[in-house]
């Protein structure tokens, strides 16, 4: 049982979806809401959440009285009531009152709490209605996390046609862990089938807010200008002309600002694009990361480096401004040459997994990137990806910036994001000292699987080197035979 609170919906469940659901009033965190989505969304057609209360009274008798008065409001969605109290009452009186109203007492749950934590608890569920209640002599959040794991016992009707599966049991078991991490991981796995639905909802909400903001601002302009007309009589004629112009703009926006084909295409594109991760929406800004492969660099430049040999010298710091600690195996020049030539040659054996971060401002039609972006914090996926060196060191997109901004102005949103993906996979070898040398240093300092072999296997730089050496020995043996 973990005592940590889950303060936000678990990714990829968006806030926009949770805000439409029924939730128990005063719900202490998002654990029950997320559990309900994982266990019940595919069991209840048009799932609308779990209603109920999270409340406390001084006595157990007051808790039960409040529940009996309240439970009759059960509608088509499940109702879960959780009460905590400090003063105990007579068990027989409490249980009799509950059974008189059609409730069954789940004795096994109360016995478990008594045995494991010496805590009194009564769990009850209705025979015909999807309604259940917990009455417990403690406000410890750990017990709450434990007791919601009995959802299938408290709502047997909801699980009659579709009993718990192994995936469901894994989620429930995670609630018994001392850390919330196991639970959040299992919820992510369970709701993955809805990720596209959730992403569409979030993006549609963005588009709707964009138009609402524009219309509200236009309305504000109209109201402001009307005040100017009233207050500045000596400029009456000019103010009236401005007012009429702004009214035309406002009315035009109301008639034309809507969710159109370009934005519909963008929603579908982002909902299905597997290169795009960590989508986030803030007003009219869309931030995201790109996980791709290094696929754009100057092969002729590398050929020159190889001919002259200085790129293998082991100095990858750019005037000492980047701390580089090469792995022991890459402190040898011949090993550096073997690996690099099999990444940057005309027919490479390996390709670097590379990432970039971007922020599109749809209102100002411009793009930015964050040089201090923490990829590993954003998503564990990026432990095995190299950050694009130009973005990381300079926080700039080079020639891509102008083209992306122009695409945004033309409402070519998909084209703008495609150019972001292209920029993430591009490294300028001609920026040798400023970005390319540090990038090589990061690569040969990494113990993560940042390389992808041409057959699809991911490898660390050290594993890749051993593979290349073994392959060369095998080829020599075959040649001698």
Secondary structure, DSSP 4 states (H G I P E B T S, - for coil): -------SPPTTS-HHHHTTSB--BT-SSSHHHHHHHHHHTTTSTT--B-EEEEEEEEEHHHHHHHHHHHGGG--SS-EEEEEEEEE---HHHHHHHHHHTTEEE-HHHHHHHHHHH---EEEEEESSSSEEEEEES---HHHHHHHGGGHHHHTGGGGSSS---HHHHHHHHHTTSSSTHHHHHHHHHHHGGGHHHHHHHHHHHHHHHHHHHHHHHHHHHHHHHHHHHHH-GGGHHHHHHHHHHHHHHHHHHHHH-S--HHHHHHHHHHHH-TTEEEEEEETTEEEEEEEEE--B--HHHHHHHHHH-GGGSS--STTTTS-----GGGGSHHHHHHHHHHHHSTT-SEEEEEEEEEEEETTTTEEE--TT--HHHH-GGGGG-EEPHHHHHH---TTHHHHHHHHHHTT-HHHHHHHHHHHHTB--TTSIIIIIHHHHHHHTT--S--EEETTS-EE-HHHHHHHHHHHHHHHHHHHH-
